Amino acid sequence: MTQGCLSSLYRETKDITFEIIIIDNASTDGTSEWLEAQQNEHPNLKYLRMDHNIGFGPAVNIGLQHSKGEFIVILNNDTLVAPDWLNNLLAIMKADPTIGIVSPATNYVGEGPQIDEQAQNLPPDPVAIAQYAKRIAGRTETFYEPNRLVFFCVLLRRELVDLIGYLDEGYEKGNFEDDDYCLRARMAGYRLAIARNAFVYHHGTATFKLNRISHTQWMEINRGRFYRKAGRIATSSRPWMPSLSLSKNDVSVIVRTKDRPLLLGKALTSLANQTFRDFEVVLINDGGEDISSLVASFEAHFPITYVYHKKSKGRTAAINAGLKNAKGKWIAYLDDDDILYPWHFEVLLQKAERSNAKVVYSDYNRGVFFQGLQTTTPDILQGVPPWEYNRRELLIQNHIPIHTWLHARECVEKAGLWDETLDRLEDYEFLLRVSKLYDFYHLKKATCEYRHYRNSANYIYTDRHRTLAALEQIYQRNPVDDSDLRVRRQEVLDALNAQIRKIGEIQEQIGISISEDRAIREIIRLVTHV
């Protein structure tokens, strides 16, 4: 594969002065001898051999440190470049100084917009690849990707590398270092792009297959590392830098809070760190201590309307107060103990625009904090299994927390405000009414974190009973004729009743056979399923 890749580079890279730097992670199959010969043959080829396999990220970083160009390409060796690949990448990069990373189209990257669907069955044949590149050469569209490019082949600006540094070497064996680098680039104000008229063929996952590395195992390890880091970045205070809005749509974010200023500060900071800037915040303080000073500290980051209920009107009334003050075309929600990752609004809006949807929702992670409110990284962070929209399943139970959705204002105009007779599962009842009018569109990307803190354990004790009562009420309002649905609804009620009984048993054992700390941990694990 290295031979094929290098051959294509010299054959197809024309009219550009370039150098090639090859990092060999201790190959033992004759690669080193062949590359040493190639280095003697090509003056612009630098070959660096490692004495052991240092992994993808560290190897790329050594290449970056030895590079001299104004622009730098990171290229996997299981690739074949097409005619004009680099010229077309450079043309887009030079035409738009806001772009920090640009990728070509390809036949394979697992998933995402870098895939050119028409090329998915293309054979790894230089003639076929050249013919396909000629077919797409006339494309003029530049696709702006909100949050992530796969680094099978990307062109970077030198100034970006100088600003944010090298790849994070903590992602062992590879995977997620590209997510990480793209996040840092976006937070520095740069955009990501795909050149639709540039093509590079990619075999895909060759390193893992040929070296018999468990792809799934390392994906999970690195996934946890990335999302913990993303959560810290989302809630980190930094000098505000306005970044470009890629859409003319405006969003109203409704945040409700009561006496949790520390958590609220984290939630609002995750809004301040969004890569999409065209939004307002409507903050409802429902009966808590006045937080005007905290609100004032975020006014430089986004427009914020502060609604203060000196006496609590209830959770659902707080949402409705937010809706009545919202001005945006799109409505989003964020509870004060949860956070949004920096790409949340941008990717949801792109999904809504491209699918012409009125309701979109994303995947999410569940974070559990046993240590208290001050900690920045959850003790447990798990990806919640994705749920593909199905109204029949929605009639049984809700799978999408309030901060995972984005819906058009017209959903409220047609379905009505939230039902203030409910003080639990009010979001579920609203979704059921909206689902009668519109289909929901699923974005297969985790964009936010549903957080649970040990300090909220007392709330969990009482919440289960209220949740059960609210669920029974919702079922009564939304009757089903299907016997299977009725059976499954009863199973949900039975499971919730069993959970309530188990919580009661754990509480009874406090001070007898278990400590309060252990009881809190067991209850949180029981409720969150972590």
C-alpha positions as a printed Julia matrix, in Angstrom:
530×3 Matrix{Float64}:
   0.0    0.0     0.0
   2.87   2.37    0.74
   4.32   1.66   -2.69
   1.0    2.36   -4.39
   0.45   5.55   -2.39
   3.93   6.93   -3.07
   3.69   6.05   -6.75
   0.39   7.92   -7.04
   1.83  10.95   -5.26
   4.67  11.33   -7.75
   2.41  10.56  -10.7
  -0.48  12.9    -9.85
   1.05  15.83   -7.93
   2.06  18.32  -10.6
   2.89  22.02  -10.93
   3.48  22.28   -7.16
   6.73  22.31   -5.18
   6.33  19.72   -2.45
   8.18  17.48   -0.03
   7.15  14.02    1.19
   7.88  12.89    4.73
   7.28   9.21    5.48
   7.21   7.98    9.07
   7.76   4.23    9.33
   6.44   2.71   12.57
   9.05  -0.07   12.7
   7.97  -2.09    9.65
   9.53  -5.55    9.36
   8.36  -6.56    5.88
  11.04  -4.95    3.71
   9.41  -1.49    3.76
  12.47   0.15    5.29
  14.86  -1.12    2.61
  12.5   -0.05   -0.17
  11.97   3.43    1.32
  15.69   3.99    1.82
  16.15   3.29   -1.87
  13.31   5.68   -2.71
  14.9    8.38   -0.57
  18.08   8.09   -2.61
  16.05   8.34   -5.82
  13.85  11.32   -4.83
  15.55  14.44   -3.35
  12.22  15.71   -1.92
  11.54  12.5     0.02
  12.49  12.27    3.69
  12.26   8.84    5.34
  12.16   8.58    9.14
  12.11   5.13   10.73
  10.97   4.55   14.32
  12.58   1.81   16.38
   9.12   0.71   17.6
   5.49   1.34   16.71
   4.73   4.69   18.36
   1.14   4.87   16.99
  -0.62   7.1    14.49
  -0.75  10.39   16.4
   2.9   10.47   17.52
   4.05   9.48   14.03
   2.05  12.29   12.43
   3.47  14.74   14.97
   7.02  13.78   14.06
   6.13  14.45   10.45
   4.64  17.84   11.34
   7.79  18.76   13.26
   9.96  17.98   10.22
   7.72  19.73    7.69
   8.65  23.04    6.07
   5.65  23.89    3.91
   3.13  26.71    4.28
   0.47  24.0     3.94
   0.72  20.45    5.29
  -1.06  17.29    4.16
  -1.67  14.41    6.56
  -2.09  11.36    4.32
  -2.66   7.71    5.23
  -0.55   5.22    3.31
  -3.63   3.15    2.35
  -4.62   5.82   -0.18
  -4.23   6.54   -3.89
  -4.38  10.2    -4.91
  -6.13  11.29   -8.12
  -5.1   13.89  -10.71
  -5.29  17.51   -9.46
  -6.05  16.34   -5.92
  -3.66  18.8    -4.27
  -4.24  21.69   -6.68
  -7.97  21.57   -5.93
  -7.44  21.37   -2.17
  -5.06  24.33   -2.25
  -7.41  26.38   -4.42
 -10.2   26.14   -1.84
  -7.85  26.8     1.08
  -6.36  29.9    -0.58
  -9.77  31.25   -1.6
 -11.13  31.25    1.96
  -8.8   32.3     4.81
 -11.33  31.07    7.41
 -10.73  27.44    6.39
  -8.18  25.72    8.61
  -8.6   22.12    7.4
  -9.85  20.85    4.04
 -10.42  17.28    2.88
 -11.0   15.73   -0.53
 -13.98  13.54   -1.33
 -13.35   9.81   -1.11
 -14.91   6.39   -1.55
 -14.61   5.32    2.1
 -14.21   6.83    5.57
 -16.76   4.79    7.54
 -19.35   7.57    7.63
 -19.78  11.26    7.0
 -19.93  13.81    4.18
 -16.41  13.09    2.94
 -17.86  10.0     1.24
 -18.79  10.52   -2.39
 -21.64   8.06   -2.83
 -20.99   7.68   -6.55
 -17.45   6.48   -5.8
 -18.24   3.85   -3.16
 -17.81   0.94   -5.6
 -14.79   2.39   -7.35
 -11.93  -0.15   -7.68
  -8.4    0.72   -6.48
  -7.23   1.1   -10.06
  -5.25   4.23  -11.07
  -7.01   4.46  -14.43
 -10.49   4.2   -12.9
  -9.54   6.71  -10.2
  -8.2    9.16  -12.78
 -11.35   8.82  -14.86
 -13.53   9.46  -11.85
 -11.48  12.52  -10.86
 -11.99  13.91  -14.36
 -15.78  13.39  -14.01
 -16.01  15.47  -10.82
 -13.44  18.14  -11.72
 -16.16  20.61  -12.69
 -17.79  20.67   -9.29
 -17.69  24.08   -7.66
 -19.34  23.4    -4.28
 -17.35  23.74   -1.09
 -19.01  21.79    1.71
 -18.51  23.33    5.14
 -18.42  20.54    7.72
 -19.52  21.65   11.2
 -17.34  19.6    13.48
 -15.27  16.7    12.16
 -13.17  15.5     9.23
 -11.62  12.04    9.11
  -7.85  12.44    8.76
  -7.32   9.85    6.01
  -6.26  12.87    3.94
  -6.46  16.49    5.05
  -4.71  19.72    4.17
  -3.82  21.98    7.12
  -2.66  25.56    7.31
   0.74  25.95    8.91
  -0.65  28.84   10.97
  -3.28  26.49   12.45
  -0.61  24.02   13.56
   1.44  26.87   14.99
  -1.6   28.09   16.93
  -3.15  24.93   18.37
  -0.2   22.54   18.22
   0.03  18.89   17.28
  -2.27  15.88   17.51
  -3.09  14.64   21.01
  -0.92  11.55   21.48
  -3.15  10.13   24.19
  -5.41   8.4    21.63
  -3.63   5.07   21.49
  -3.43   3.16   18.22
  -5.4    5.86   16.39
  -9.06   7.03   16.19
 -10.54  10.22   17.68
  -7.34  12.24   17.37
  -8.94  13.75   14.25
 -12.16  14.57   16.17
  -9.97  16.16   18.82
  -7.93  18.24   16.4
 -11.0   19.42   14.5
 -12.64  20.5    17.76
  -9.61  22.54   18.71
  -9.5   24.1    15.24
 -13.16  25.1    15.48
 -12.66  26.55   18.95
  -9.8   28.62   17.54
 -12.22  30.1    14.99
 -11.32  28.09   11.87
 -13.75  26.27    9.59
 -13.59  22.75    8.18
 -14.32  22.11    4.51
 -14.57  19.38    1.88
 -13.44  19.99   -1.67
 -16.02  18.17   -3.77
 -13.84  18.38   -6.89
 -10.8   16.73   -5.27
 -10.65  12.94   -4.9
  -8.42  10.52   -2.99
  -9.11   6.78   -2.93
  -9.03   5.19    0.54
  -8.8    1.45    1.29
  -9.84   2.04    4.93
  -8.95   0.48    8.34
  -6.02  -1.36    6.75
  -3.76  -0.89    9.78
  -6.27  -2.5    12.14
  -7.06  -5.38    9.78
  -3.5   -6.28    8.78
  -2.14  -5.99   12.33
  -5.14  -7.77   13.92
  -5.84  -4.86   16.27
  -9.25  -4.82   17.97
 -10.79  -1.77   16.33
 -13.83  -1.77   18.63
 -11.75  -1.98   21.82
  -9.6    1.03   21.01
 -12.55   2.98   19.62
 -14.31   2.75   22.99
 -11.21   3.71   24.97
 -10.5    6.68   22.73
 -14.15   7.67   22.55
 -14.24   8.06   26.33
 -11.07  10.13   26.29
 -12.4   12.43   23.57
 -15.81  13.14   25.09
 -14.32  13.8    28.53
 -12.05  16.32   26.9
 -14.92  17.81   24.87
 -16.94  18.22   28.07
 -14.07  20.08   29.74
 -13.63  22.34   26.72
 -17.38  23.0    26.58
 -17.39  24.2    30.19
 -14.05  26.02   30.18
 -13.98  29.78   30.48
 -11.86  31.44   27.81
 -11.65  34.83   26.1
 -14.66  35.06   23.83
 -13.89  34.98   20.11
 -16.79  35.42   17.68
 -16.91  32.63   15.13
 -18.73  32.54   11.85
 -22.39  31.6    11.64
 -22.92  29.26    8.73
 -26.68  29.76    8.67
 -29.17  32.6     8.65
 -31.43  30.69   11.01
 -31.75  31.99   14.55
 -32.19  29.83   17.61
 -33.78  30.54   20.99
 -32.35  28.45   23.82
 -34.64  28.1    26.83
 -32.79  27.45   30.09
 -34.64  26.92   33.35
 -32.9   27.04   36.71
 -33.45  27.21   40.45
 -30.77  27.62   43.12
 -27.96  25.86   41.22
 -25.69  28.75   40.17
 -22.54  26.63   39.95
 -24.15  24.12   37.57
 -25.91  26.9    35.68
 -22.56  28.57   35.11
 -21.28  25.38   33.45
 -24.39  25.08   31.28
 -24.17  28.73   30.14
 -20.45  28.36   29.5
 -21.2   25.43   27.18
 -23.46  27.83   25.26
 -20.74  30.49   25.16
 -18.42  27.89   23.6
 -20.73  27.0    20.69
 -19.23  27.2    17.21
 -22.61  28.48   15.95
 -23.21  31.99   17.28
 -26.62  33.01   15.95
 -28.69  32.27   19.05
 -30.3   33.95   22.02
 -30.78  32.58   25.53
 -34.0   32.89   27.5
 -33.16  32.11   31.12
 -36.02  31.38   33.53
 -35.17  31.52   37.23
 -38.15  29.77   38.79
 -38.21  30.84   42.42
 -34.51  30.67   43.25
 -32.14  33.29   44.59
 -31.6   36.18   42.19
 -28.69  35.51   39.8
 -28.51  38.86   38.01
 -24.75  39.11   38.5
 -24.2   35.68   36.91
 -26.46  36.63   34.01
 -24.52  39.85   33.48
 -21.26  37.92   33.16
 -22.61  36.15   30.04
 -24.11  39.16   28.28
 -20.93  39.64   26.26
 -21.23  36.1    24.9
 -24.82  36.01   23.62
 -28.09  37.95   23.89
 -29.82  36.85   27.09
 -33.32  37.53   28.39
 -33.59  36.98   32.12
 -37.06  36.1    33.46
 -37.2   35.97   37.26
 -40.1   34.26   39.02
 -39.61  35.33   42.65
 -42.1   32.63   43.59
 -41.85  29.28   41.84
 -44.5   28.64   39.2
 -43.31  25.12   38.42
 -41.02  23.42   35.91
 -43.49  23.42   33.04
 -44.63  27.0    33.6
 -40.95  27.98   33.43
 -40.64  26.38   29.99
 -43.76  28.17   28.78
 -42.42  31.48   30.09
 -39.34  30.81   28.0
 -41.4   30.01   24.91
 -43.43  33.21   25.32
 -40.21  35.26   25.39
 -38.4   33.38   22.62
 -37.88  35.16   19.29
 -36.05  32.5    17.29
 -37.2   30.49   14.32
 -35.84  27.39   16.09
 -36.28  26.39   19.73
 -33.75  24.49   21.82
 -33.66  23.62   25.51
 -30.97  23.18   28.15
 -31.5   22.3    31.81
 -29.08  23.91   34.23
 -27.32  20.66   35.17
 -26.54  19.51   31.61
 -24.12  20.74   28.94
 -23.88  20.98   25.17
 -20.73  20.09   23.24
 -19.39  22.96   21.09
 -20.75  21.55   17.81
 -24.32  20.98   19.11
 -26.26  23.75   17.34
 -24.23  23.72   14.17
 -24.71  20.05   13.36
 -28.38  19.99   14.39
 -29.16  23.0    12.2
 -27.33  21.46    9.27
 -29.37  18.28    9.73
 -32.6   20.28    9.9
 -31.78  22.28    6.79
 -30.67  19.32    4.7
 -33.62  17.11    5.69
 -36.2   19.92    5.65
 -37.19  18.71    9.13
 -39.21  20.47   11.8
 -37.83  18.33   14.64
 -34.3   16.97   14.84
 -32.55  15.24   17.73
 -29.09  13.9    18.42
 -27.4   11.14   20.37
 -26.01  11.97   23.8
 -23.66  10.81   26.52
 -24.55  10.18   30.15
 -22.15  11.54   32.74
 -22.24  10.69   36.45
 -20.44  12.81   39.06
 -20.0   11.07   42.39
 -17.51  13.62   43.74
 -19.71  16.72   43.76
 -20.45  19.9    41.84
 -16.9   21.23   41.63
 -15.46  18.4    39.52
 -15.01  19.02   35.8
 -14.82  15.43   34.54
 -17.49  12.78   35.19
 -16.53   9.66   37.12
 -18.54   7.65   34.59
 -19.16   8.71   31.01
 -21.13   6.41   28.71
 -22.55   6.78   25.26
 -26.29   6.07   25.37
 -27.35   3.67   22.59
 -28.77   5.61   19.62
 -32.53   5.55   19.14
 -33.99   5.69   15.65
 -37.27   7.55   15.57
 -40.39   5.41   15.61
 -43.68   6.89   16.83
 -44.89   3.48   17.94
 -41.89   3.22   20.27
 -42.42   6.8    21.42
 -45.91   5.84   22.58
 -44.24   3.47   25.07
 -41.57   5.77   26.5
 -39.34   8.73   25.72
 -35.78   8.04   24.54
 -34.61  11.58   23.81
 -33.85  14.02   26.65
 -34.94  17.63   26.3
 -31.51  19.05   25.41
 -30.98  16.66   22.48
 -33.71  18.25   20.34
 -34.16  21.27   18.15
 -37.62  22.07   16.8
 -39.16  24.74   14.64
 -41.21  27.46   16.32
 -44.24  26.31   14.34
 -44.31  23.09   16.41
 -45.45  25.16   19.39
 -47.78  27.24   17.23
 -49.55  24.11   16.0
 -49.24  21.73   18.98
 -49.63  24.36   21.71
 -47.63  25.23   24.82
 -46.43  22.63   27.31
 -49.0   21.11   29.67
 -48.69  22.86   33.04
 -50.74  20.2    34.83
 -47.62  17.99   34.62
 -44.54  18.63   36.75
 -42.67  15.56   35.46
 -42.33  14.11   31.94
 -43.71  17.36   30.55
 -41.21  17.06   27.69
 -42.51  13.57   26.85
 -46.12  14.77   26.7
 -45.11  17.65   24.41
 -43.21  15.29   22.1
 -46.22  13.02   21.78
 -48.38  15.93   20.64
 -45.75  17.15   18.2
 -45.25  13.62   16.82
 -48.86  13.64   15.62
 -47.9   16.5    13.3
 -44.29  15.86   12.25
 -41.75  13.09   11.89
 -38.55  13.42   13.94
 -35.14  13.25   12.25
 -32.22  11.54   13.98
 -28.69  12.94   13.88
 -26.3   10.07   14.57
 -23.81  12.11   16.56
 -23.46  12.72   20.29
 -23.8   16.48   20.77
 -24.52  16.89   24.47
 -24.13  15.44   27.93
 -26.93  14.4    30.29
 -25.39  14.86   33.72
 -26.21  13.37   37.14
 -24.66  14.68   40.36
 -24.58  12.99   43.76
 -25.79  16.28   45.26
 -29.09  15.7    43.42
 -29.66  12.26   44.96
 -32.41  13.5    47.3
 -34.25  14.75   44.25
 -34.06  11.25   42.75
 -35.69   9.71   45.84
 -38.92  11.68   45.36
 -38.77  12.1    41.6
 -39.48   8.44   40.87
 -42.95   8.6    42.46
 -43.82  11.77   40.57
 -42.48  10.26   37.38
 -44.67   7.2    37.84
 -47.79   9.32   38.41
 -47.01  11.51   35.4
 -46.4    8.49   33.16
 -49.71   6.91   34.14
 -51.44  10.2    33.36
 -49.76  10.46   29.94
 -50.71   6.89   29.07
 -54.34   7.66   29.94
 -54.32  10.71   27.69
 -52.74   8.78   24.82
 -54.6    5.45   24.76
 -53.46   2.67   22.41
 -55.54  -0.12   20.9
 -52.61  -2.39   20.11
 -52.36  -5.15   22.74
 -48.58  -5.38   22.33
 -48.2   -1.67   23.1
 -50.4   -2.04   26.18
 -48.27  -4.94   27.41
 -45.05  -3.01   26.86
 -46.43   0.06   28.6
 -47.27  -2.1    31.59
 -43.73  -3.46   31.57
 -42.4    0.1    31.76
 -44.7    0.86   34.71
 -43.72  -2.39   36.45
 -40.02  -1.61   35.99
 -40.49   1.87   37.43
 -42.4    0.46   40.41
 -39.62  -2.07   40.97
 -37.07   0.74   40.85
 -39.03   2.72   43.46
 -39.16  -0.32   45.75
 -35.43  -0.91   45.34
 -34.67   2.72   46.19
 -36.78   2.35   49.32
 -34.89  -0.8    50.34
 -31.54   0.94   49.85
 -32.69   3.92   51.94
 -33.76   1.61   54.76
 -30.27   0.11   54.9
 -28.51   3.46   55.38
 -26.71   3.35   58.72
 -27.49  -0.33   59.18
 -25.53  -2.24   56.55
 -24.4    0.45   54.14
 -23.12   4.0    54.38
 -24.99   6.98   53.0
 -22.27   7.46   50.37
 -22.65   3.89   49.12
 -26.45   4.22   49.13
 -26.29   7.36   47.0
 -23.97   5.65   44.53
 -26.24   2.59   44.26
 -29.34   4.72   43.75
 -27.7    6.85   41.07
 -26.47   3.75   39.26
 -29.92   2.2    39.51
 -31.66   5.23   38.02
 -29.06   6.06   35.35
 -28.31   2.44   34.33
 -24.54   3.06   34.35
